[in-house]
Amino acid sequence: MATNHSGASAGSVALAFLSGALLGAVTAIMLAPQPGRESRERITGYARRTGEDLRDLKERATDAVEDVVGRGRELVEEISCAVREALEAGRDAMRREREMKSLD
């Protein structure tokens, strides 16, 4: 996952933001002049939406990690093939050079 200049991952920044938003919303509701039942319903609604947002964030983060891992595997496979081909080409060149020297 990407990190910012302070070293915090995007997921931890998003989690901190959502936690702060939830805490701010709860504080605002608790301090607002309204009946307790309405306050509890609003807090429940905010908590539900925050939970949904966190699940969405988790899914997106999981998808991003799986994508990066998949691309990494593809890159490793490509590099491995290139190295094997280079080694084989080097062996062939050495074989030809030895054959040329043995003919001299």
ZIQUI-V383030 format. One record per backbone hydrogen bond with DSSP energy under -1.0 kcal/mol. NH is the residue of the N-H (numbers start at 1). CO is the residue of the C=O. Records with the same first field share a line. If there is no record, write none. Layout:
BEGIN
NH=CO ; CO
END
This chain:
BEGIN
4=8
7=4
10=2
13=9
14=10
15=11
16=12
17=13
18=14
19=15
20=16
21=17
22=18
23=19
24=20
25=21
26=22
27=23
28=24
29=25
30=26
31=27
32=28
34=32
39=35
40=36
41=37
42=38
43=39
44=40
45=41
46=42
47=43
48=44
49=45
50=46
51=47
52=48
53=49
54=50
55=51
56=52
57=53
58=54
59=55
60=56
61=57
62=58
63=59
64=60
65=61
66=62
67=63
68=64
69=65
70=66
71=67
72=68
73=69
74=70
75=71
76=72
77=73
78=74
79=75
80=76
81=77
82=78
83=79
84=80
85=81
86=82
87=83
88=84
89=85
90=86
91=87
92=88
93=89
94=90
95=91
96=92
97=93
98=94
99=95
100=96
101=97
102=98
103=99
END
